[in-house]
Amino acid sequence: MVIENLLLLWLAALPLMGSPGPATISLAASGSAFGIRASLGYLGGIITGTIAVLLLVATGIATALLAHPIAGQVLTAIAAIYILYLAWKIATAPIRPAHATADRSAHQPEPTPAPKAPDFRGGMMLAIANPKAFAAIGAVYAAHAIAPHSLWLDNALKIAALALVIVLVNSLWLIFGAGFARLLSDPRFGRLINILFAVLLIASLAMALLSLS
């Protein structure tokens, strides 16, 4: 019974928590613009912040927090401001041809430093203020029970199971975005992809805000 309930939880959580949203789209955008290695700190922040949201949901703090209108508005405003900043940063990220380093001769000057990818703090801030995270995690957490005979065990198993989903889906979105990096060797395609991800990021914010209204 526990295994069956666990599988049902995962089947519900994967599409809901892994669907496009501010955090997942921003990971794909960062992977595309800056690569996997440069985005690992941001990924760590997103994962840590989303697990923090999971713990807030599990302890009931999230319900009390979001029930306060000012607190909910503050979280939404923080997420919106950072997402707009991140969209601008992604859209304007310089396109660096993949062969630039190999073709550069010893007499040429060093290239300008590469722009920095979003960092751990930015990822954690976005994840904690992400309205989709509260909605998706709250829906899955409340609708499923893994070990209904034991409240403590049920909560522990759900936290562990959903934490695994958080790590998996966010890592996959980063890898997915980084798959577009090979196109960045062409400045036209690179700029188009960066702008596309920036637009998708803003669209994901708009959808998240509409779902709250």
C-alpha positions as CSV (number, residue, x, y, z in Angstrom):
1,M,0.0,0.0,0.0
2,V,2.8,2.4,0.9
3,I,4.6,1.8,-2.4
4,E,1.3,2.2,-4.4
5,N,0.6,5.5,-2.6
6,L,4.2,6.7,-3.2
7,L,3.9,6.0,-7.0
8,L,0.5,7.8,-7.1
9,L,2.1,10.8,-5.4
10,W,5.0,10.9,-7.9
11,L,2.6,10.5,-10.9
12,A,0.7,13.6,-9.6
13,A,3.8,15.6,-8.6
14,L,6.0,15.2,-11.7
15,P,3.7,16.9,-14.2
16,L,2.4,19.5,-11.7
17,M,5.7,20.5,-10.2
18,G,7.7,20.0,-13.4
19,S,5.4,22.0,-15.6
20,P,6.7,25.3,-16.9
21,G,6.8,28.0,-14.3
22,P,9.0,30.9,-13.2
23,A,11.7,28.7,-11.6
24,T,11.8,26.0,-14.2
25,I,11.8,28.4,-17.1
26,S,14.5,30.5,-15.5
27,L,16.7,27.4,-15.1
28,A,16.3,26.5,-18.7
29,A,17.1,30.1,-19.7
30,S,20.2,30.2,-17.5
31,G,21.4,26.9,-18.9
32,S,21.0,28.2,-22.4
33,A,22.7,31.5,-21.8
34,F,25.4,30.5,-19.4
35,G,25.8,26.7,-19.5
36,I,25.3,24.0,-16.9
37,R,28.5,24.6,-14.9
38,A,27.9,28.3,-14.4
39,S,24.3,27.7,-13.5
40,L,24.9,25.1,-10.8
41,G,24.8,27.7,-8.0
42,Y,21.5,29.0,-9.3
43,L,20.2,25.4,-9.5
44,G,21.3,24.8,-5.9
45,G,19.4,27.9,-4.8
46,I,16.2,26.9,-6.6
47,I,16.3,23.4,-5.1
48,T,17.1,24.7,-1.6
49,G,14.4,27.4,-1.8
50,T,11.8,25.0,-3.1
51,I,12.5,22.5,-0.4
52,A,12.1,25.3,2.1
53,V,8.7,25.9,0.6
54,L,7.9,22.2,0.9
55,L,8.8,22.4,4.6
56,L,6.6,25.5,5.0
57,V,3.7,23.6,3.4
58,A,4.3,20.5,5.5
59,T,4.4,22.4,8.8
60,G,1.3,24.5,7.9
61,I,3.3,27.8,8.0
62,A,2.7,28.4,4.3
63,T,-1.1,28.3,4.8
64,A,-0.9,30.9,7.6
65,L,1.6,33.0,5.6
66,L,-0.4,33.1,2.4
67,A,-3.6,33.8,4.3
68,H,-2.2,37.1,5.2
69,P,-2.9,39.4,2.2
70,I,0.1,41.7,2.7
71,A,2.6,38.7,3.1
72,G,1.3,37.2,-0.1
73,Q,1.5,40.5,-2.0
74,V,5.1,41.0,-0.8
75,L,6.2,37.5,-1.9
76,T,4.5,38.1,-5.3
77,A,6.2,41.5,-5.7
78,I,9.6,40.1,-4.9
79,A,9.2,37.3,-7.4
80,A,7.9,39.6,-10.1
81,I,10.8,42.1,-9.7
82,Y,13.5,39.4,-9.7
83,I,12.0,37.6,-12.7
84,L,11.8,40.8,-14.7
85,Y,15.5,41.5,-13.9
86,L,16.4,37.9,-14.8
87,A,14.5,38.1,-18.1
88,W,16.4,41.3,-19.0
89,K,19.7,39.7,-18.0
90,I,19.0,36.6,-20.1
91,A,17.9,38.6,-23.1
92,T,20.9,40.8,-23.1
93,A,23.5,38.2,-22.3
94,P,26.4,38.5,-24.8
95,I,26.7,35.8,-27.4
96,R,30.1,34.2,-27.3
97,P,30.9,31.9,-30.3
98,A,31.9,28.4,-29.2
99,H,35.1,28.5,-31.3
100,A,36.2,31.9,-30.1
101,T,38.7,30.6,-27.6
102,A,40.2,28.1,-29.9
103,D,40.7,30.6,-32.8
104,R,42.2,33.3,-30.6
105,S,45.9,33.8,-31.3
106,A,48.4,34.5,-28.6
107,H,48.8,38.1,-29.7
108,Q,45.1,38.9,-29.4
109,P,43.9,40.6,-26.2
110,E,42.0,38.6,-23.6
111,P,38.2,38.7,-24.2
112,T,36.1,40.6,-21.8
113,P,34.9,38.6,-18.8
114,A,31.9,36.5,-19.4
115,P,28.7,37.7,-17.7
116,K,27.9,35.9,-14.5
117,A,25.0,33.5,-14.3
118,P,22.3,34.0,-11.6
119,D,23.7,32.8,-8.3
120,F,22.6,30.7,-5.3
121,R,21.0,33.6,-3.5
122,G,19.0,34.7,-6.5
123,G,17.7,31.1,-7.0
124,M,16.7,30.7,-3.4
125,M,15.0,34.1,-3.3
126,L,13.0,33.3,-6.5
127,A,12.0,29.8,-5.3
128,I,10.8,31.0,-1.9
129,A,8.8,33.9,-3.5
130,N,7.5,31.7,-6.4
131,P,3.7,31.6,-6.2
132,K,3.6,28.4,-8.4
133,A,5.8,26.5,-5.9
134,F,3.3,27.1,-3.1
135,A,0.3,26.3,-5.2
136,A,1.8,23.1,-6.8
137,I,3.4,21.7,-3.7
138,G,0.4,22.5,-1.5
139,A,-2.0,20.8,-3.9
140,V,0.1,17.6,-4.1
141,Y,0.9,17.5,-0.4
142,A,-2.7,17.9,0.7
143,A,-4.3,15.5,-1.8
144,H,-2.1,12.5,-1.1
145,A,-1.3,10.2,1.8
146,I,1.5,7.6,1.7
147,A,1.2,6.1,5.2
148,P,-2.2,7.2,6.5
149,H,-1.9,5.0,9.6
150,S,1.0,7.2,10.9
151,L,0.9,11.0,10.6
152,W,4.6,11.3,11.4
153,L,5.7,8.7,8.9
154,D,3.3,10.0,6.2
155,N,4.7,13.5,6.5
156,A,8.3,12.3,6.5
157,L,7.7,10.1,3.4
158,K,5.9,12.9,1.5
159,I,8.7,15.4,2.3
160,A,11.4,12.9,1.1
161,A,9.4,11.9,-2.0
162,L,8.7,15.5,-3.0
163,A,12.2,16.7,-2.3
164,L,13.4,14.0,-4.8
165,V,11.0,15.4,-7.4
166,I,12.2,18.9,-6.8
167,V,15.8,17.9,-7.4
168,L,14.9,15.8,-10.5
169,V,12.6,18.3,-12.3
170,N,14.8,21.3,-11.7
171,S,18.0,19.5,-12.8
172,L,16.2,18.3,-16.0
173,W,15.1,21.8,-16.9
174,L,18.6,23.1,-16.5
175,I,19.9,20.3,-18.8
176,F,17.2,21.0,-21.3
177,G,18.1,24.6,-21.5
178,A,21.8,23.9,-21.8
179,G,20.9,21.7,-24.8
180,F,20.3,24.9,-26.7
181,A,23.8,26.3,-26.0
182,R,25.2,24.6,-29.1
183,L,23.1,27.0,-31.2
184,L,24.7,30.0,-29.5
185,S,27.8,29.7,-31.8
186,D,25.6,31.5,-34.3
187,P,25.0,35.0,-33.0
188,R,21.6,35.3,-34.6
189,F,20.3,32.0,-33.2
190,G,21.9,32.7,-29.9
191,R,20.2,36.1,-29.5
192,L,16.9,34.7,-30.7
193,I,17.0,31.9,-28.1
194,N,18.0,34.2,-25.3
195,I,15.1,36.5,-26.1
196,L,12.7,33.6,-26.5
197,F,13.6,32.3,-23.0
198,A,13.2,35.8,-21.6
199,V,9.7,36.1,-23.1
200,L,8.8,32.7,-21.8
201,L,10.0,33.7,-18.4
202,I,7.8,36.7,-18.3
203,A,4.9,34.7,-19.7
204,S,5.4,32.2,-16.9
205,L,5.2,35.0,-14.4
206,A,2.0,36.3,-15.9
207,M,0.4,32.8,-15.8
208,A,1.4,32.4,-12.2
209,L,-0.1,35.8,-11.3
210,L,-3.3,35.0,-13.1
211,S,-3.7,31.7,-11.3
212,L,-3.6,33.6,-8.0
213,S,-6.3,36.1,-9.0
